[in-house]
Amino acid sequence: MIVLREGTEAEFAIAPELGAWLLRYGRNVAGRGWVEAIRFDPAVVDRYPLQMYAGNPLLFPLVSYNVAGGKEHFYEWGGVTYPLPQHGFARRTSWQVISQTGVSVTMELVDNEATRAVYPFQFSHRVTYRLEQGRLWFEQRIENRSGVTMPFGVGIHPYFNVPLSPHSQRDTCFVRLPAARCAQAAPQMASFTMRDQPAQDLPVAQDVADTILLTGLARREVALVDPQAGVQVLLNWEDAPRYRSVALWSKSTDAPFYCIEPWTSLPNAFGRPQDHDLILLAPSEVFEARLWFDIQPL
């Protein structure tokens, strides 16, 4: 595990060998002291890769799951059906550190025999985490090294602490959402029906075990707010325009975490070619995105 600090302002911890898994991010908040945004649980880390209910797992080359021939966790491309587990293989594959400074680390995942067996493309996927004035930046670069078009979906899956202070109550927390369209799924995610949803403060106490899917957000920024602690965690992806959707999920209404997950597509993107939800990267083309996390006083 690598731990990087920006003086006494902020720090994060990451495990490149465990799927480039961000394990912690915390910072000093004016008037509030030290706040940890990301759930860190050593017991969960010890169970890797069987369970990952902590940190920020990386999702690639798909988000959620796909359906092919009526079977979940399969996808079809070029007339061939391949097995691929939920959220892909990136989070369960070792990444290599290619550069590191006192406040940043860049890691890379490249195709190998195991990935090509389920995803027949050559690629380089680089991720950088970087601290800047207490803010944690996430920078992503995916290159298609194949001689053919490469389809994929990508996303992140941060597990935020709820509440954000041991002195707060979970049920007082809420998620501040911009206006968006809520996607209602047909069976096996074969299609989605959209309905407009106004900007709102969604109580964390609301059950989201079945996942709320939003797309077409008026602003690519969501806040997790702990009013008793007087702090909020911001997740912003204005510099990632292909991240068009966000999923809201928690295991239960008393789980110590709440997930706010920006994705480039809705589930079953391979199974819905008519919706043009996949990213199609031409040979030698590069996909780039930047997101950031911050912890701020209210």
N, C-alpha and C positions, 0 to 999 in steps of 0.2 A: 504494500500500500504506500502511495506517495502522498505526503501532506505538504501543502504549499501555503505560505502565509504572506499577507501584505502588512508587515509590521504587526501592530496590535489591532488593525482595522478589520481584517477579515481573513478567513482561511477556508480551504476545502481539502477533501481527501478523496483519492481515486485509486482504483485497482485496475490497471491496464490488463492484467492477466485474467481478470474476471469480466470480460466483455466491456472493457473501458468503463467500468461501473463507477459513477460518481457516488460516493458513500456519504459525504457530509458537505454542507455549506453553511457557514455561520458568520455573523459579523456583529460588531458593536453598533448599537443603534442609539442615537442621541437621546438622552433622558430615559432610556429603557435598559441599557446594559447589553450584555451578550445575548443574542437570539440565534437559535439553530433553526434553519428553514426546512432542511431535508431530514427525514427520519433515518437514523442510524441505529441498527440493532445487530450486535455481534452474533447473536444466535441465528439470525437470518443469513448473515454472511457465511456462517459455518455450514449452512444447508445448501449453499450454492452448488450446482445450478437448479436444484429441485424447487427452491422457493426464492422469490426475489421481491418480497414485500418491503422494500426499503430502497433508499438511494434514488438513482435515476438511470434505469436500464435504457439501452438504445435499441430502437426498433428498425430493422432492415433485413431483407429487402421488401417486407410488407408490414402493414400494421393490422392489428386484430387477426382475423383469420379469413381464409378463402374457402370456397366450395366448388368442387368439380365433380360432375357425374353424381351429384347428390351426396357426396362424401365431404365432410368437413376436414380442414387442414390439408387439402390438396388444391392445386391450381393447374390450369392448362395454358400452355404457350407453344405456339408453332405446331399444334397437333399432338403434343406430348403432354401427359399428365405427370406432375411431380408432387411428391409429398413435401410439405413445409409446415413446421409447427407454428402455433400462434406467435405473432410478432416477429417471425423470422429467426435467423441464427446468430445475428451480430452480438446479442447480449450473452450468448453462451459460447463465444469463441474468444480465444486470447488475442489481444491486440498488442502491437509493438510500439514502444516509445521511440519516436524519431527525433524529438527535440524537447528540451526542458530548460526553463529559466527559473528564477526565484519565485515567480508568480504565475507561471503558465506551463502547460504540458501539452504536447501534440502527439497523438497516437494514430496508428494506421492499421487497418484491416485490409488485406488483399486476398483475392480468391485463392483457393487451394483445392486439392482433390476432393475433400469432403464437401466444400461449398458447391463446387461444380456438379457434384452428383445430384444436388437438389435445385441448383440455380445455375444453369449452364452459360455463365457469362464471366468474363474477366473484368476485374474492377479494382480500383483503389478507393478506399473510404477513409478519409482523415477527419479527425475531430480534435479540436483544441478547446481546452478550458483555460480561461485567463481572468485574473483579478485585476480590476481597475477602479480605484477609488471606492473599494468595498463592494462593487458590483461584480457578479460572476458572469462572464461572457461564455457562450457556447458557439463555436464556429465550426462549420461543416463543409467538407469538400469531397464530392464523389465524382470520380472520373471513369468513363466507360473505356476500357482497354480492349474491348471485343471488336471484331470486325462487323458486327451487326448491331441493330438497335437494342438497347438494354432497358427493359421495363422494371419499374420498382415503385414502392412506396416507402416512406421513411417517417419516423417520429421519435418523440421522447416520452418517457413515462415517469415523471418525478413523483415521489411519495412525500408529500409535505406533512410536517407535524401538525396535528390538531389535538389540543390547542397549541399555540406557539409559546406558551408560558406554562410552567407547572402550577401557577396560581390562577389559571383561567379554567373555565368550563368549556368543554367541547361544543355543547349545544348552543353557545352564544356566538360561535364563529359563523361566518358566511363567505360565499364566493361572489365577488362583484363582477357581473357579466355585462358586456356590451349587447346592444341589439344584434340579433342573429336569426338564422333559420334553424329550427329544431328538426332533425332528420328522424323520421319514424320508419323502422325497418319492416319490410315484408319477411315472410318465413325464409330462413337461410340467407338473409341479406341479399336476396335476388334483386331488390330495388328499394328505393327510399321515397317516401312522401314528405314534402317539406311544409312546415307551417311557420309563419313569422312569430318571433318571440321578442318582446320589448326588452330593453335594458332592465336588469333587475339584480337584487341581492338575494342569492339563493342560499337558504339556510343549510349549513353542513348537516344538520339533523335530518334533512330530507334523504330518504333512501335512494341511493344511486347505484345499487348493486347490479342493476340491469344496464347500466351505462347510459348517460345522456350524451347524445351526439349533436354537436352544433357545427354549422358551416355558414359561410357568408357573413362573418362577423363584421360589424361596423368599425371595429378597432381591434387589432391583433394584440390585445393586452387583457389579462385577467388578474384579479387580485384575490388572495386569500386573506381575509380580515379577521383579526382577533381583537374585538373592541375592549375586552377587559384588560388585555395586556397593552393596548394602545399601539399595536404594530400591525403591519401588513406585509405579506410577501407578494411582490409583483413578478409576473412572468410576461415578457414582451417579445413578440416575434414580428414586429413591423418590418424588419430587414430580412424576412423569410417569406416572400409573397406566395411561394408554392405551398406553404403550410396553411392550407385553406380551411382546415377543420380542427375541432378540439373535442376531446372526450373527457367527461367527468365521471369518475368512478371511485368508489370505496367499497371495501368488502362487506361492511355492515355499518349501522348507525352508531356503533360505539368503538369502531376500529381507531387506533391511534394515528391514522394517516388518511389523507385525502389526495387523490390524484387528479391533476389538471394536465392533460396530455395533448399538446399540439401535434397534429398529423397532416401529412400531405394529401391524404385521401380518406374516404370513409371505408368501412370494412368491405371485404370481398371485391376489391377493385379489379382483380384479374377476372372475376366472374361477371363483371358488368362493363364489358368493353364499350358498350353504347354510351356510357356516361363519361368516357374520356377522363377517368379519375386517376389513372396511372401516370407517372412521369415516364416519358419515352426519351431516352438519352441516345443521341446519335453516336457513332464511333468517334472516339477522341473528345467528345463533348464533356463539359464539366458542369456539375450542379453545385451551387454554393448557397449557404444560408447562415444567418446569424441570429441568435436569440440571446436574451439575458435574463438573469434572476437578480432581484434586489430585495432587501429587507428595509422597510422605512417606518418611521413613526407616523401615527395618524395625526 
